[in-house]
Amino acid sequence: MIPVPGSKVVAYRDDGPLSRGMGMLVAGQLPPLPPLIAGAFVTGVLLLIGVAGTDGVAVFAPAVTLLLAGPGSSHPHDGRLDWLSPPILRVIEYTFVAACGFAHGVPPLLIFILLGAIVFHHYDLVYRLRQNVYPPPWLASLGLGWEGRSIVVGLAVLVGWTGGGFALLALYLWGVFGWESLTCWLVAPPSRVEEALAETQD
């Protein structure tokens, strides 16, 4: 069983089983921010080279980022700037998905639908954690994590089935995230739901 994250910042990272598995290897001894910044830099360079080129090296960006940022997932993220880790991971994931989609002719609406599922999950994650409602441990596995989703997109590009891969992944993620979010808020104490709604209106 995947343990519940020890801090909200760690939960905000949205690590999947691959990233968490790598984090277990170093037992929280690796600071998260430096390797994550290096991963963001490598991803940016590979995307600048181009995801539509004949060599397609940019599709390996998620694997490189996982190798660099994954081990830091088990760190408690209690450093002064460690809160930057989740937004950096968001930028990496969103940029990679969008770049692959646009470079390989995926309809913009389909790109938006896939990114919408991921953004919805992260939005829901933020507001439930503000109410101290942690997501169930199994969601990290079924949701694939930032690394798993990016790797699936990269594999779809490699096999030349980018549009179909985007469509299936979007359908799957909306099903998992939408159903889990709905059932979570339906069983949440009324006071927490009211507090969350009040915060969204502020």
ChimeraX attribute file (.defattr): number of C-alpha atoms within 10 A of each C-alpha:
attribute: neighborCount
match mode: 1-to-1
recipient: residues
	/A:1	6
	/A:2	14
	/A:3	10
	/A:4	14
	/A:5	20
	/A:6	12
	/A:7	14
	/A:8	17
	/A:9	19
	/A:10	22
	/A:11	19
	/A:12	20
	/A:13	22
	/A:14	25
	/A:15	28
	/A:16	23
	/A:17	21
	/A:18	18
	/A:19	25
	/A:20	21
	/A:21	16
	/A:22	19
	/A:23	22
	/A:24	16
	/A:25	13
	/A:26	15
	/A:27	13
	/A:28	16
	/A:29	14
	/A:30	18
	/A:31	19
	/A:32	27
	/A:33	20
	/A:34	15
	/A:35	19
	/A:36	26
	/A:37	18
	/A:38	15
	/A:39	25
	/A:40	23
	/A:41	14
	/A:42	18
	/A:43	24
	/A:44	17
	/A:45	13
	/A:46	18
	/A:47	20
	/A:48	11
	/A:49	14
	/A:50	18
	/A:51	24
	/A:52	19
	/A:53	11
	/A:54	7
	/A:55	11
	/A:56	16
	/A:57	16
	/A:58	24
	/A:59	28
	/A:60	17
	/A:61	24
	/A:62	26
	/A:63	18
	/A:64	17
	/A:65	24
	/A:66	23
	/A:67	18
	/A:68	21
	/A:69	28
	/A:70	29
	/A:71	26
	/A:72	30
	/A:73	29
	/A:74	25
	/A:75	21
	/A:76	19
	/A:77	22
	/A:78	13
	/A:79	11
	/A:80	7
	/A:81	10
	/A:82	17
	/A:83	18
	/A:84	16
	/A:85	22
	/A:86	20
	/A:87	12
	/A:88	16
	/A:89	23
	/A:90	18
	/A:91	11
	/A:92	23
	/A:93	22
	/A:94	16
	/A:95	16
	/A:96	23
	/A:97	22
	/A:98	16
	/A:99	19
	/A:100	25
	/A:101	24
	/A:102	14
	/A:103	14
	/A:104	16
	/A:105	12
	/A:106	19
	/A:107	12
	/A:108	12
	/A:109	9
	/A:110	16
	/A:111	21
	/A:112	16
	/A:113	17
	/A:114	25
	/A:115	20
	/A:116	15
	/A:117	21
	/A:118	23
	/A:119	15
	/A:120	17
	/A:121	20
	/A:122	18
	/A:123	12
	/A:124	17
	/A:125	20
	/A:126	18
	/A:127	18
	/A:128	20
	/A:129	16
	/A:130	15
	/A:131	14
	/A:132	11
	/A:133	15
	/A:134	18
	/A:135	18
	/A:136	13
	/A:137	13
	/A:138	15
	/A:139	16
	/A:140	20
	/A:141	16
	/A:142	15
	/A:143	21
	/A:144	21
	/A:145	21
	/A:146	24
	/A:147	24
	/A:148	21
	/A:149	19
	/A:150	25
	/A:151	21
	/A:152	19
	/A:153	22
	/A:154	26
	/A:155	16
	/A:156	19
	/A:157	23
	/A:158	15
	/A:159	9
	/A:160	12
	/A:161	14
	/A:162	21
	/A:163	19
	/A:164	14
	/A:165	19
	/A:166	25
	/A:167	15
	/A:168	11
	/A:169	19
	/A:170	21
	/A:171	14
	/A:172	16
	/A:173	22
	/A:174	19
	/A:175	13
	/A:176	16
	/A:177	19
	/A:178	16
	/A:179	11
	/A:180	16
	/A:181	17
	/A:182	10
	/A:183	10
	/A:184	16
	/A:185	15
	/A:186	11
	/A:187	9
	/A:188	13
	/A:189	10
	/A:190	11
	/A:191	10
	/A:192	16
	/A:193	17
	/A:194	10
	/A:195	13
	/A:196	15
	/A:197	12
	/A:198	10
	/A:199	11
	/A:200	8
	/A:201	6
	/A:202	5
